[in-house]
Amino acid sequence: MQTKKKALFNTIFLLIVFGLTVYGVFHGEDLGAMMQAIRNCRMEWLIPGVCLVIFFIWGESIIIWYMMRSFGIHLKKRICFLFSSVGFFFSCITPSASGGQPMQIYFMKKEKIPIPVSTVILMVVTITYKLVLVIIGLGILIFGRGFLHRYLQEILPVYYLGLGLNVFCVGFMTILVFHPVLAERILLRGLEILEHMHLMKRKEERRQKLKASMEKYRETAVYLKQHKSVLIHVMLITFAQRMALFAVTWFVYLAFRRHGTFPTDIIFLQAVISVSVDMLPLPGGMGISETLFIKIFAPVFQNVLLPAMVLSRGLGYYSQLLISALFTAAAQIHYSGIVRKRNKNGPIRNTH
């Protein structure tokens, strides 16, 4: 019952945010002129953009496949692609991408993968995913001062906030993983302060759950210490993933026959948007992503700014949502079929 209520809330929240985004972006705009500009663009350049989105989803599936093998679990790559699609779909539709990993663990259980193993793998995926974004964000901040002031003067406070939140998140997760005892003390102390301020009722059950949850960070720390080379490979794949998704906007730029801006500028402008919105509690950064695009890409796309935003977001977010939704449905059908077959024939062994 609680799960259904949460799903209903997430759906309503998503629709409200989407509606407000559409209204905020298109209110007062000449939609006819926008659609004409989109029809006049070179659609063949959008095909590589879709391929990059698929590569983005596929990249995480390779990471999952690779890390599973380090645990001695041999899965087919297409099964890992289903896990990856499930993660991206539920991350796209839930605030702060909070629904992705729980659903991935749910589907991994159907492959008889122990929860501690799936939790550690997804923890590493999360850490590296955010760490790569922090490295890119700090790199832009340190080495791209001219770039910042040329394109980002209007939105620098938002960028600094987003980068700061990501740095804090990665730093805190690092403490949780590599100093779990210290992290447990900090969290328990924070819990005591909240209880003392009467913001939370004192419950021993809550303390026990907190202590139990810290075990997954200890297991992650042990794994990372024993598999340092795995972490390096995962970082490299994640970096390629991120850059592929950022490069989608470059193909939109080509589709509108624009010239004069370096590909790296467009890729890193898109990276700036991701850094800025990644930690915000909005599904897919909806609303704020469109607003930032219009502000920072104005000198790049000029008179085709709005149609460029529609195509860039359409490819980078909405096509990702659609593709991952299709394969999430495929995952549901696949595992429902296994359950029906098992119920009909008795327990069967699912080989890979």
Secondary structure, DSSP 8 states (H G I E B T S, - for coil): -HHHHHHHHHHHHHHHHHHHHHHHHHTTS-HHHHHHHHHHS-GGGHHHHHHHHHHHHHHHHHHHHHHHHHTT----HHHHHHHHHHHHHHHHHSGGGTTHHHHHHHHHHTTT--HHHHHHHHHHHHHHHHHHHHHHHHHHHHH-HHHHHHH-GGGHHHHHHHHHHHHHHHHHHHHHHH-HHHHHHHHHHHHHHHHHTTSS---HHHHHHHHHHHHHHHHHHHHHHH-HHHHHHHHHHHHHHHHHHHTHHHHHHHHTT--SS-HHHHHHHHHHHHHHHTTSSSGGGTTHHHHHHHHHSHHHHGGGHHHHHHHHHIIIIIIHHHHHHHHHHHHHHHHHHHHHHHHHH-S-----
